[in-house]
Amino acid sequence: MSDVYQPPANLPVPEDDGAADHLPGRKVPYLELPGTDGTAIHINALGIGRAVLYIYPLTGRPDTDLPQGWDSIPGARGCTAEACDFRDHHQELLAAGAQRVFGLSSQDTAYHREVVERLRLPFEMLSDPSLSLAAALDLPTFEVDGLTLFKRLTLVIHNDRIEHAFYPVRSPHEHAQQVLAWLRDSPA
């Protein structure tokens, strides 16, 4: 078993392969995904202003092994640490202009509910088990242990358009702080 809260040192760093270069300026597709509060969230209608949508491969659990070879995949490790960083900086993100913050992975809603409770997340997690957002926006994915998963990236959505894409995310445990700095430096 691995420590899902603390990524090991010397993990491979993801390289920028250009897989998100096409995203800024794109209109967000009509897509309805289940949230952890039991409601359906329309990705194209997250509200007026900015929303932060951080997308990640999968959140580990302390009692469950990560997929085979997980630590050798650049950018795969660190999902729990990233969620905790967004939790710890949630109020600052809102104060800097984000109206809402969401996490999104292909894990199911029941799995996400456990994560929200265990990590005390103050925001909703969205489930996209069919990777419909990846298909609609041509988001980067990877395969491991027979699973296709999202590569880690974060979208800042302003009204119904992608304003900025953070990709690749090289330090998930500090990524919310990177988003926070961008929000402060880029008033809407």
C-alpha positions in Angstrom: 0.0 0.0 0.0 1.1 3.6 -0.7 0.7 6.8 1.2 -1.9 8.6 -0.8 -1.5 11.8 1.2 2.2 12.3 0.5 3.6 11.6 -2.9 7.1 10.0 -2.9 10.1 12.0 -4.0 11.6 11.8 -7.4 8.4 11.1 -9.4 8.6 11.5 -13.1 7.6 15.0 -14.2 5.0 15.3 -17.0 6.1 17.2 -20.1 4.0 19.7 -22.0 3.0 17.7 -25.1 0.6 20.5 -26.3 -2.5 18.4 -25.6 -4.3 21.3 -24.0 -3.1 24.1 -26.3 -6.5 24.1 -28.2 -8.6 24.7 -25.0 -8.4 28.4 -24.2 -11.3 30.2 -25.9 -13.3 27.0 -26.5 -17.0 27.0 -25.6 -17.7 24.5 -22.8 -20.0 21.7 -24.2 -23.4 20.9 -22.9 -22.8 18.1 -20.5 -24.6 17.0 -17.4 -22.5 15.2 -14.7 -23.5 13.9 -11.3 -22.2 15.8 -8.3 -21.5 14.5 -4.9 -24.5 16.4 -3.4 -26.8 14.3 -5.6 -27.6 17.0 -8.2 -26.7 17.0 -11.9 -24.2 19.7 -12.7 -24.3 21.3 -16.2 -20.7 21.9 -17.2 -21.7 24.6 -19.7 -23.8 26.5 -17.0 -21.6 26.8 -13.9 -22.8 30.3 -13.3 -21.8 33.8 -14.0 -18.1 34.5 -13.5 -15.2 32.1 -13.1 -15.3 28.5 -12.1 -12.3 26.3 -11.4 -12.5 22.7 -12.6 -9.6 20.6 -11.7 -9.5 17.3 -13.5 -7.4 14.4 -12.3 -6.8 10.6 -12.9 -8.1 9.0 -9.7 -8.1 9.6 -6.0 -6.5 6.8 -4.0 -7.7 5.4 -0.7 -5.4 4.4 2.2 -6.8 0.8 2.2 -6.5 0.3 -1.6 -3.4 -0.2 -3.8 -2.9 2.2 -6.6 -2.8 0.8 -10.2 0.3 -1.2 -11.2 3.1 1.1 -12.2 1.3 4.2 -11.0 4.4 6.0 -9.7 6.2 5.6 -13.1 3.5 7.4 -15.0 4.4 11.1 -15.3 1.8 13.2 -13.6 -0.4 10.4 -12.3 0.6 10.5 -8.6 -0.7 13.2 -6.3 -4.5 13.3 -6.7 -5.2 13.2 -2.9 -2.6 15.8 -2.2 -4.1 18.0 -4.9 -7.6 17.7 -3.5 -6.2 18.7 -0.1 -4.4 21.7 -1.6 -7.7 22.9 -3.2 -9.5 22.3 0.1 -6.9 24.3 2.1 -7.0 27.2 -0.4 -10.7 27.1 -1.2 -11.7 30.3 0.5 -8.7 32.2 -1.0 -9.7 30.9 -4.5 -13.2 32.3 -3.9 -11.8 35.6 -2.7 -9.6 35.8 -5.8 -12.6 35.6 -8.1 -13.6 32.0 -8.5 -17.3 31.7 -8.0 -17.1 27.9 -7.7 -14.5 25.1 -7.5 -15.1 21.5 -8.7 -13.0 18.4 -8.9 -13.6 15.9 -11.7 -12.5 12.3 -12.4 -13.8 9.2 -14.0 -14.5 7.6 -10.6 -18.1 7.1 -9.6 -20.2 9.4 -7.4 -20.2 6.9 -4.4 -16.4 6.9 -4.5 -16.3 10.7 -4.7 -18.7 11.0 -1.7 -16.3 8.9 0.4 -13.4 11.2 -0.7 -15.3 14.4 0.1 -16.2 13.1 3.5 -12.7 11.6 4.3 -10.8 14.7 3.1 -13.5 17.2 4.3 -13.7 18.9 0.9 -15.8 22.1 0.8 -16.6 21.7 -2.9 -18.3 19.1 -5.1 -16.6 16.4 -7.0 -18.1 15.5 -10.4 -18.1 12.0 -11.9 -17.5 11.3 -15.5 -17.0 7.5 -15.8 -17.4 7.5 -19.6 -14.9 10.4 -20.0 -17.5 12.4 -22.0 -15.8 15.7 -21.2 -12.6 14.2 -22.6 -14.4 13.2 -25.8 -16.2 16.6 -26.2 -13.1 18.7 -25.6 -10.4 16.3 -26.8 -8.8 16.3 -23.4 -5.6 14.3 -22.8 -6.0 10.8 -21.3 -3.8 7.8 -20.6 -4.2 4.1 -20.0 -3.2 1.9 -17.0 -4.3 -1.5 -15.8 -7.1 -1.6 -18.5 -8.4 1.8 -17.4 -8.5 5.0 -19.5 -8.1 8.0 -17.2 -7.9 11.8 -17.5 -4.5 13.3 -17.5 -4.3 16.0 -14.8 -5.3 19.5 -15.9 -7.3 22.4 -14.6 -9.7 24.6 -16.5 -10.7 28.1 -15.5 -14.1 28.6 -17.1 -15.5 32.1 -17.5 -19.2 32.1 -18.1 -19.4 29.3 -20.7 -15.8 29.5 -22.2 -12.5 28.1 -21.2 -10.4 31.1 -20.2 -7.3 29.3 -19.2 -5.9 25.7 -19.1 -3.2 24.6 -16.7 -1.4 21.7 -18.3 0.7 19.9 -17.5 0.4 20.1 -13.7 3.8 19.3 -12.4 3.3 19.8 -8.6 -0.2 18.7 -7.7 0.4 19.2 -4.0 0.9 23.0 -4.8 -1.4 23.3 -7.8 -4.2 25.2 -6.1 -1.7 27.8 -5.1 -0.7 28.1 -8.8 -4.3 28.6 -9.8 -4.7 31.2 -7.0 -1.7 33.2 -8.2 -3.1 33.2 -11.7 -6.5 34.3 -10.5 -4.9 37.2 -8.6 -2.8 38.2 -11.5 -5.6 37.9 -14.1 -8.7 39.9 -12.9 -11.8 38.9 -14.9 
